[in-house]
């Protein structure tokens, strides 16, 4: 499977080990940073900011 992945121009970044809710928060925070969104439907994402 490694050879198959190497066919594509991918940038693989290592991440620290996280589980469950921590992973969900990390992914959501990263996605918000990527699209530069600080609010969703007018409500602040306090859950993400407090992590």
N, CA, C and O atoms as CSV, one atom per row, in Angstrom:
chain,resi,resn,atom,element,x,y,z
A,1,UNK,N,N,0.814,-1.199,0.000
A,1,UNK,CA,C,0.000,0.000,0.000
A,1,UNK,C,C,0.851,1.254,0.000
A,1,UNK,O,O,0.418,2.307,-0.469
A,2,UNK,N,N,2.075,1.141,0.531
A,2,UNK,CA,C,2.963,2.305,0.545
A,2,UNK,C,C,3.335,2.697,-0.874
A,2,UNK,O,O,3.338,3.881,-1.209
A,3,UNK,N,N,3.648,1.720,-1.706
A,3,UNK,CA,C,3.999,2.010,-3.095
A,3,UNK,C,C,2.846,2.672,-3.836
A,3,UNK,O,O,3.061,3.572,-4.648
A,4,UNK,N,N,1.632,2.234,-3.560
A,4,UNK,CA,C,0.455,2.822,-4.209
A,4,UNK,C,C,0.304,4.285,-3.804
A,4,UNK,O,O,-0.013,5.126,-4.646
A,5,UNK,N,N,0.527,4.602,-2.529
A,5,UNK,CA,C,0.434,5.990,-2.062
A,5,UNK,C,C,1.527,6.867,-2.664
A,5,UNK,O,O,1.313,8.058,-2.890
A,6,UNK,N,N,2.688,6.290,-2.923
A,6,UNK,CA,C,3.799,7.064,-3.463
A,6,UNK,C,C,3.553,7.510,-4.900
A,6,UNK,O,O,4.266,8.380,-5.399
A,7,UNK,N,N,2.571,6.943,-5.568
A,7,UNK,CA,C,2.228,7.358,-6.924
A,7,UNK,C,C,1.639,8.762,-6.952
A,7,UNK,O,O,1.679,9.432,-7.985
A,8,UNK,N,N,1.099,9.207,-5.838
A,8,UNK,CA,C,0.441,10.508,-5.756
A,8,UNK,C,C,1.368,11.531,-5.117
A,8,UNK,O,O,2.206,11.191,-4.282
A,9,UNK,N,N,1.209,12.776,-5.516
A,9,UNK,CA,C,1.997,13.866,-4.940
A,9,UNK,C,C,1.327,14.299,-3.636
A,9,UNK,O,O,0.486,15.198,-3.622
A,10,UNK,N,N,1.713,13.648,-2.556
A,10,UNK,CA,C,1.079,13.910,-1.268
A,10,UNK,C,C,2.094,14.459,-0.277
A,10,UNK,O,O,3.260,14.065,-0.276
A,11,UNK,N,N,1.636,15.363,0.553
A,11,UNK,CA,C,2.455,15.883,1.643
A,11,UNK,C,C,1.946,15.252,2.925
A,11,UNK,O,O,0.853,15.578,3.389
A,12,UNK,N,N,2.724,14.358,3.496
A,12,UNK,CA,C,2.303,13.645,4.696
A,12,UNK,C,C,2.946,14.300,5.901
A,12,UNK,O,O,4.167,14.447,5.973
A,13,UNK,N,N,2.105,14.691,6.844
A,13,UNK,CA,C,2.581,15.331,8.066
A,13,UNK,C,C,2.309,14.405,9.239
A,13,UNK,O,O,1.206,13.877,9.382
A,14,UNK,N,N,3.321,14.210,10.078
A,14,UNK,CA,C,3.116,13.392,11.263
A,14,UNK,C,C,2.374,14.197,12.311
A,14,UNK,O,O,2.519,15.417,12.398
A,15,UNK,N,N,1.588,13.508,13.095
A,15,UNK,CA,C,0.811,14.164,14.146
A,15,UNK,C,C,1.021,13.409,15.442
A,15,UNK,O,O,1.377,12.231,15.445
A,16,UNK,N,N,0.795,14.108,16.540
A,16,UNK,CA,C,0.896,13.443,17.831
A,16,UNK,C,C,-0.281,12.479,18.009
A,16,UNK,O,O,-1.319,12.627,17.364
A,17,UNK,N,N,-0.109,11.517,18.868
A,17,UNK,CA,C,-1.145,10.528,19.125
A,17,UNK,C,C,-2.253,11.139,19.966
A,17,UNK,O,O,-2.011,11.640,21.064
A,18,UNK,N,N,-3.453,11.094,19.448
A,18,UNK,CA,C,-4.624,11.588,20.171
A,18,UNK,C,C,-5.738,10.565,20.024
A,18,UNK,O,O,-5.724,9.751,19.101
A,19,UNK,N,N,-6.703,10.608,20.935
A,19,UNK,CA,C,-7.791,9.639,20.897
A,19,UNK,C,C,-9.139,10.341,20.955
A,19,UNK,O,O,-9.261,11.434,21.508
A,20,UNK,N,N,-10.135,9.708,20.384
A,20,UNK,CA,C,-11.525,10.098,20.501
A,20,UNK,C,C,-11.823,11.574,20.357
A,20,UNK,O,O,-11.625,12.158,19.292
A,21,UNK,N,N,-12.305,12.181,21.445
A,21,UNK,CA,C,-12.721,13.579,21.434
A,21,UNK,C,C,-11.552,14.493,21.095
A,21,UNK,O,O,-11.727,15.494,20.401
A,22,UNK,N,N,-10.364,14.156,21.580
A,22,UNK,CA,C,-9.179,14.959,21.269
A,22,UNK,C,C,-8.914,15.005,19.773
A,22,UNK,O,O,-8.580,16.060,19.235
A,23,UNK,N,N,-9.057,13.880,19.103
A,23,UNK,CA,C,-8.870,13.825,17.657
A,23,UNK,C,C,-9.936,14.642,16.945
A,23,UNK,O,O,-9.634,15.371,16.000
A,24,UNK,N,N,-11.171,14.526,17.389
A,24,UNK,CA,C,-12.259,15.290,16.771
A,24,UNK,C,C,-12.010,16.786,16.910
A,24,UNK,O,O,-12.202,17.532,15.950
A,25,UNK,N,N,-11.584,17.239,18.096
A,25,UNK,CA,C,-11.299,18.660,18.313
A,25,UNK,C,C,-10.136,19.124,17.450
A,25,UNK,O,O,-10.181,20.201,16.856
A,26,UNK,N,N,-9.084,18.293,17.385
A,26,UNK,CA,C,-7.916,18.647,16.586
A,26,UNK,C,C,-8.281,18.786,15.114
A,26,UNK,O,O,-7.859,19.738,14.457
A,27,UNK,N,N,-9.054,17.852,14.598
A,27,UNK,CA,C,-9.451,17.907,13.193
A,27,UNK,C,C,-10.352,19.104,12.916
A,27,UNK,O,O,-10.185,19.783,11.903
A,28,UNK,N,N,-11.297,19.367,13.799
A,28,UNK,CA,C,-12.203,20.500,13.608
A,28,UNK,C,C,-11.443,21.810,13.664
A,28,UNK,O,O,-11.687,22.703,12.852
A,29,UNK,N,N,-10.534,21.936,14.604
A,29,UNK,CA,C,-9.749,23.166,14.738
A,29,UNK,C,C,-8.887,23.379,13.495
A,29,UNK,O,O,-8.796,24.494,12.983
A,30,UNK,N,N,-8.262,22.319,13.018
A,30,UNK,CA,C,-7.413,22.410,11.831
A,30,UNK,C,C,-8.235,22.803,10.602
A,30,UNK,O,O,-7.797,23.618,9.790
A,31,UNK,N,N,-9.430,22.218,10.470
A,31,UNK,CA,C,-10.295,22.553,9.340
A,31,UNK,C,C,-10.736,24.005,9.396
A,31,UNK,O,O,-10.776,24.676,8.365
A,32,UNK,N,N,-11.067,24.502,10.583
A,32,UNK,CA,C,-11.465,25.903,10.721
A,32,UNK,C,C,-10.311,26.825,10.357
A,32,UNK,O,O,-10.519,27.854,9.714
A,33,UNK,N,N,-9.099,26.466,10.762
A,33,UNK,CA,C,-7.934,27.278,10.424
A,33,UNK,C,C,-7.702,27.268,8.922
A,33,UNK,O,O,-7.339,28.288,8.337
A,34,UNK,N,N,-7.910,26.131,8.308
A,34,UNK,CA,C,-7.683,25.998,6.874
A,34,UNK,C,C,-8.619,26.890,6.076
A,34,UNK,O,O,-8.196,27.536,5.117
A,35,UNK,N,N,-9.878,26.929,6.463
A,35,UNK,CA,C,-10.832,27.752,5.714
A,35,UNK,C,C,-11.039,29.123,6.348
A,35,UNK,O,O,-11.887,29.900,5.910
A,36,UNK,N,N,-10.249,29.411,7.392
A,36,UNK,CA,C,-10.254,30.711,8.059
A,36,UNK,C,C,-11.644,31.103,8.548
A,36,UNK,O,O,-12.119,32.207,8.284
A,37,UNK,N,N,-12.286,30.190,9.258
A,37,UNK,CA,C,-13.607,30.439,9.819
A,37,UNK,C,C,-13.487,30.445,11.338
A,37,UNK,O,O,-12.908,29.527,11.919
A,38,UNK,N,N,-14.027,31.468,11.978
A,38,UNK,CA,C,-14.004,31.536,13.431
A,38,UNK,C,C,-15.383,31.343,14.032
A,38,UNK,O,O,-15.510,31.125,15.236
A,39,UNK,N,N,-16.407,31.421,13.216
A,39,UNK,CA,C,-17.769,31.274,13.709
A,39,UNK,C,C,-18.542,30.334,12.803
A,39,UNK,O,O,-18.320,30.296,11.592
A,40,UNK,N,N,-19.441,29.587,13.392
A,40,UNK,CA,C,-20.302,28.695,12.628
A,40,UNK,C,C,-21.735,29.055,12.977
A,40,UNK,O,O,-22.141,28.947,14.134
A,41,UNK,N,N,-22.503,29.484,11.984
A,41,UNK,CA,C,-23.893,29.883,12.155
A,41,UNK,C,C,-24.055,30.894,13.285
A,41,UNK,O,O,-25.017,30.817,14.050
A,42,UNK,N,N,-23.133,31.836,13.397
A,42,UNK,CA,C,-23.248,32.915,14.366
A,42,UNK,C,C,-22.846,32.560,15.780
A,42,UNK,O,O,-22.847,33.437,16.644
A,43,UNK,N,N,-22.503,31.318,16.055
A,43,UNK,CA,C,-22.095,30.925,17.395
A,43,UNK,C,C,-20.601,30.656,17.407
A,43,UNK,O,O,-20.056,30.047,16.486
A,44,UNK,N,N,-19.948,31.119,18.464
A,44,UNK,CA,C,-18.507,30.895,18.575
A,44,UNK,C,C,-18.231,29.435,18.866
A,44,UNK,O,O,-19.040,28.744,19.486
A,45,UNK,N,N,-17.096,28.983,18.417
A,45,UNK,CA,C,-16.693,27.607,18.653
A,45,UNK,C,C,-15.877,27.544,19.940
A,45,UNK,O,O,-14.690,27.222,19.902
A,46,UNK,N,N,-16.503,27.850,21.085
A,46,UNK,CA,C,-15.812,27.890,22.366
A,46,UNK,C,C,-15.188,26.552,22.731
A,46,UNK,O,O,-14.140,26.518,23.375
A,47,UNK,N,N,-15.800,25.471,22.339
A,47,UNK,CA,C,-15.261,24.151,22.651
A,47,UNK,C,C,-13.874,24.007,22.054
A,47,UNK,O,O,-12.975,23.458,22.690
A,48,UNK,N,N,-13.697,24.496,20.837
A,48,UNK,CA,C,-12.408,24.377,20.175
A,48,UNK,C,C,-11.400,25.366,20.735
A,48,UNK,O,O,-10.217,25.042,20.837
A,49,UNK,N,N,-11.833,26.546,21.094
A,49,UNK,CA,C,-10.923,27.565,21.580
A,49,UNK,C,C,-10.385,27.234,22.958
A,49,UNK,O,O,-9.295,27.683,23.313
A,50,UNK,N,N,-11.116,26.464,23.741
A,50,UNK,CA,C,-10.700,26.127,25.095
A,50,UNK,C,C,-9.787,24.921,25.152
A,50,UNK,O,O,-9.285,24.588,26.225
A,51,UNK,N,N,-9.558,24.262,24.046
A,51,UNK,CA,C,-8.729,23.058,24.063
A,51,UNK,C,C,-7.267,23.398,23.955
A,51,UNK,O,O,-6.424,22.501,23.954
